[in-house]
């Protein structure tokens, strides 16, 4: 009989519904592969439920706060339960876009110019008085987004200087820190990394063409709102450059098993810029990791099993 897998899903983050979709799809795949499973929604009974169920490994299908920020990963480490995806360090750093971008800069990884400001800077230091300088240094248009939030929630495209305050207030309603980033017009791409025998490998690049100005929550999860090209419509040379850049990001943030690196290729210069690292890629019908895996000849059920098997190997090794 195959090992028992607990699928963590739902939770109380703003991405609960997306997590449930990922979790149910993963559960179906594991059942098809013959694994006994238990679905666990995240609440105050999680530890007791895990103790009672005694899974051999945990599949983390959580998105957003507590699921991708290292919180549940730390808890599972304490309980000595192997789990899918990157560990505590990569999760906590990757979830903080501002901190990630600082690391990108230190590692000579190109990322869009930005400033990060906390709610404390506005409340206690009068940071609103420097917004004019921020605009002058970065130029318009800008992207304003919460530092710690997934699924493109809270992102605003700012064309006019007078609109930045409203965009900041919106972003601060999602997190205590915001990123003000230079808007780069170009082609959005996502590179998923899947490790084989401990060695990271870049999957085919997904090119994202939203029908709106940029890839927001609605574009991400609504069928028909975005066109995808897999592999991306890039030259062989540029494909290799972007995949190598994604591998560099994966290694710089000490990821393991799987990750997804989101980039934009400047329309004028063809320079790729890393936007963020996602340590808990979605597994819904419109998610990018499954698209890339399928293009590499890995169907959804086999992708899920690969991730589970890597986690189970850590239990054997331990």
N, C-alpha and C positions, 0 to 999 in steps of 0.2 A: 504493500500500500504506500502511496506517495505521502510526502510530508504535509502536515497541516499548516495552512497559511491564513493569517489574519489580515484582512484588508481594512486599513484605517481610512475612513471617509467622512465627508460631511463637516462636522465641526461648527464653530461659531464665527468663522471669518466671513468677510463679504463675498468670498468665492465659494461659499457652501454649495450652491447649486451646481457649479462646475465640477467641484470635487465629487459630488454624488454621481454625476454622469460618468466621470472617469472611473470611480469605484465600481459602479455596476457593470461597466464594460469590462474592466479587469476581472471582476468576479466571474462573469460569464466565460471569459477566456480560460481561466484556471479550472473551472468546472469541466469545460470541454477537454482539458488536458488530464483530467482525472484527479485533481488535487482536492482534498477535503478543505473547505474554506469556512471562515466565519467573518461576517461583516460587522465591524464595530464603528459606530458613530462616536465622535469625540465628545465626551462630557466628563463630569467629576468621577464617574465610575470606571474610567478607562483602565487604571492600574489593576483594580480588582477584577475587571473583566478579563484582562490579559492573564492574570494569575490563575483564574478559573479555567480559561480555555486552553492554556498551555500550548500556544502555537509553536511550530518549529522555526518560523520566520514571519516577518511582518512586511506586507506590501503597503507602502505609504502612498495613498492616493489623495492626500490632502493638498490643498492649495491655499496660499496666503498665510496670514499670521498664525503662529503656533505649528503649522504644518510644514512650512518651507524655511523657517527662520532659525532652525536648530533646536527649538523647544522640545518637540516630540522625539527628535533624534537623541538628545541628551537623556531623556527619560528612558528610552529603549536601551541606550548604552548602560545605564545604571542597572536595568533589569536583565542585562546580558542576553538580549534578544536581537538576533541579526535582522537587519532591515534593508530594504531596497534604497538605492540612490546614494548620493554623497553624504558624508558624515557631518558632524556638528560644525566644524570650522567652515567648510565650504558653504554649508547651508546658511549659517549666520552671516557670513560675509556677502555671499551672493544675493541674499534678500535685501541687503542695504545697498541700493544702487549708488549712493554717494560714496560710500566706503569702497565699493568695488571699483568705481571710476578712479579713485585715488590710487588703488593698487595697479590698475591698468596703466596709469601714467608712469608709475615707478618702474613698471616692467616694459616700458616703451611700446605699449599696445595703443594704437590710435583710438581715441574716443572723442566724441563731440565736446568742444569747450563748454564749461559749465561753472556754476556757483551753487553751493548748497547753503541754505539758511534754515535755522531752527525756529520754532515758534517762540522760544525764549529770546532769540535775537530781535524779534519784532516787539515782543512784550516788554523786555527789560532793557534793550539797547537802542531802540529806535531805528531798526534796520530798514524801515520803509523809506528813510531819508537817503539811502544809497541806491535805490532802485533805478534812478536815472543813470547812475554810473554803470550799473549792471547792463542796462540796455545799450549804453554807449560802447561798452567793451565787447559785448556779444553780438550786438546788432539785432535787427528785426528781420523776419519773425523769430519767435522763440517757442520752445516747448517747456511748459511748467508741469511738473508731476511730483507725486509723493515719493519720498525716498524709499519707503518700505510698503510696497503694494504691488500686487500682480494683476494679470489679465487686463492691463491697460486702464485700470480704474483710476479716476481722478486726473487723467491727463488732459491738458488744455493746450490748444494751438493759439498763440498770441500774435496777432498781426499789428496791433496798434498799442502804443505805449500806455494809453489810458485804460487798456483792458487787463493789464498785468495784475493789478490789485485783486480784482475779482477772481482771476485764475489762481492766485496764491491762496486766497481764502478757501477756494474750493479744494485745492490740494491739501491744505492744512487740516481740512475736515477728515481726511483719510489717514494722516500721519503727522507727527510732531516736527518733521523735517521735510523740506521741499528742495527739489532740484530745478534750477532755471538753466536751461540748456539751449545752445545755439541750434536752430532748426536747419537741418541739412536736407535739401531736396534731392531725392534720388531713388534708387531701387532698394526696397527692403528685402532682406534675405534672412533665413534662419539656418544655422548649421547644428545638427544634432550629433552628439558624440556618444558612441557606444563602445564600451571596453570589451575586448576579446582576450581572454587569458591575461588580464591585467594590463593590456596595452590599448590605449585609446585609439579609436579609429573614427574618422569623420565620415558620416553618411552623406548621400547626395544632398546638395543644397536645395532648399525650398525657396522659391521666389514668391513674394507676397505682393499682390496687386489689388489693394482695396479700392472700392468704388468711391470712397470718400477721400479727403485730402491726406489722412493718415490712418493707420491701423488701430482702431479703438476697440472697446469691448464689444460693441454691436457687430463690427466687422469681423471680429475674431470668432464669435460663437453663433452667428446667424448664417444659415445656409444661403448661398447665392450673393452674399454681400462682398465677397472677396474671391478673386481668381488666384489659383495657385499653379505654379509651373515647377514640376519636379522631373528631372533636374532643372535648375535655374538656367535661364537663357544667357549663359556667360561663356566666354572663351575658355579653352582648356587651361590656359595659363592663369587667368583670373580665378577660375574655379579652384585650382591648386593653392593659389595665394590666400584665398578666403578660408579654405579648409585648414590650412596651416595656421592661420591666425586664430581660428576657433580652437584648435588644439593647444595653442599657446595660452589662451584664456583658461581653458579647462585645467591645464597644469599650474598656471599662476595662482589659481584659487584652490588648488589641491583637491580637485574633484575626484570622484571615483564612480565607476559603473556607468553613469549616464549624465548628460547635461545638454542644454541647448543654448547656443550663443546667437543672440539677435544683433544684426548689423544693418547699416545703411550704406549704400555705395553712392558717393557723391556724383551727381549727374554731370557736373562740370569737369571734375578731375579724375573720376574713376577710383578715387581713394576710398577703401572701405573703413568705416568707423564702427567700433563696437559700442552698442547701446547698453546691453546688459547680459548677464548670465542667468539662466533659469536652471535651478537645481532640481525642480520638481515639474518637469514638462507634463502638460496635460495629455490625457489619453482618451479624449472624446472623439466623436466622429469628424470634427473639424480641426483636431490638434495636429501640430506640425511634426512631432517625433514619429507617430505612426505613419504619416505620409512618407517621410524620409526612409523609414525602415522598409516600407513596402517597395519603394523604388530600388532598394538594395537587395530585394528578394526575400525579405523577412516579413511574413504575415503577422497580423496583430497577436494572435495566440502564441506564436513562437517568440515574438518580442517580449511579451509578458513573462513567458517561461524563462527566457534568458536572464531577465532581471532577477527573477526569483531564485534561479539556480546559483547565481553569483552571491546572493545574500546567504543562501543555505551553505555555500562553501565556506563562508566565514565562521559558521557554527562548527563545521567539521574541523577547520583549522584551529579554532579556539579550544 
